[in-house]
Each structure stands twice: as C-alpha cells, then as structure tokens.
Amino acid sequence: MSMNDDIKEYPIYTIRPDGGLMTAPWVTSVDDYNHSTHQIHHYILKGLYDRNREWYDEHNVKQKLFLLPIWVHEQVHLTAVKNMTDEEFKDRFGVSRWELLFNRNYSEY
C-alpha cells in the first residue's frame, strides 16, 4: 500500500498549538502538506501493524496517522539530536508521546 492508500484508510490527526490532538481533514493525499516541514507518522509502525493486525483487532487498538512537524516526529521516535523525556514531551505538546506511538508497555488500550 502507498501512503495515499493509508491516508484514505485511517484517520489523520495533528497536535493543536495549545496541546492535545485534532483531526486533520484537509489531508487527503501526500500532496496536501509540505514534505520539507512535515511528515505523516503511523501510530503503529506500518510493518508491525500489517503483520499483527489480528492482535491489534483483538485488543481494539486502531491504526491512525499523525501529521507532524519533522522535528516533532524525531522526538516521537527518539531520534532527535537532543531527545525530550516523556515528561518534557507531554509538557511541551500537551499530549503523551505514547498517544502518538503505540507501545504495549506505555500506551493505553
């Protein structure tokens, strides 16, 4: 599947400036955002979701997408030059890292 197929299949969210999440209905294809500033991020890593869909269905964990500034996406995946702690991340964005990246130990499900 292409990213355009994923955009059609899964809901897309973004982080509100004041914290929390909001839907991003203006994103209907990869042509709808600036790739030099933003990236689409899968809540559940695409390969893991595709290989284990039955487990996610049994636990009612749904795939979703997030439109994130690149520097935020790096923080979610802990690949930034200077990574924020989980607490710093939540304080800065008003949302837990684990609401953006599924982790069996930290995400609520």
N, C-alpha and C positions, 0 to 999 in steps of 0.2 A: 504494500500500500504506500501511496505517496502522502506527504504532509497535507496536501489538499484533500485527500480522502479522509484523513484523520480530522481535519477541520470540519468536514461535513458530518462526521460521525459523533464527535464528542463535544461537549460544551466547552466554551473558552472563557476564561476569567483573566482579570488583571488586578493588580493591587491598587486600591484607591489611595490618593495622595494623603488622606487623613487616617489611613490604616484600614485593614480589612480587605475583603475581596468584592469585586463587582463583575458582572458579566461583560463581555466584550463582543456584542452582536455585530459590530462593524467589521469584524474579521471573518470574512467568508472564503478567503483564499490567501495564499502566500503573497499575493500582490497587494494586500491591504495594509502592510506595515513596512517600516524602513528596516531592512536587514542589517544596516550598518549600526543601528542603535538598539534594536530589539530582536529577541528570539522567541520562538514557540517552544515551550517546555512541557513534556509529558509528566503528569502526576506520578504514574507508574512507568518506569523505564519501558519503552516500547517492546523490546525483545522479551523482557520478563513477563509483561502482560500477555503478549501473544502466546508464549509457551505455557503459561499457567492460568489461563483465563477461567478454567473450571474452579480453581481455588478462590480467585477473586470473586467470582459469582457466588460461590457458597458462603463467603464472608461479607457479601453485599458491599464490596469495595469497587467503586466505579472509576473508570478512566476519565480523565479530564485534561484539558490543556490550559496553559497559562501563557499569556503574552507578557514577557518580562524584559526590562532593560538588560542588556548584556551583562553589566556589572552586577545586577541583582541575581541573574541566572548563575553567574560564577559563585556567588555567595551561597545559593541554594545547594550547589554541588560541592561546596568547599574546595573550589579550585582558584579562588581569588588570590592575589598577591598577599593580602592580609585578610584572613578569614575572621568573620564575626563569630562570637559564641552564639549558642542558641538564644540566650537571654538578650544579647545585643541585637540580634536579628529581629526578635519579637518587639523589642523596644523601638527599633528604628522603623519597622514596616507595619506594626500593629497586627501582625499575623505570624504564626509559628512557621518555622522552616518546614515542619512536618505536616503542615496543611498544604504545602506546595510539592513535597516529595514524599511519596509513601515509604514508610519504614515500619515493618511489623512490630518493632520494639517501641516506637515513639508515636506513630500516627494513631488517631482514634478510629476504631472500626468495630 
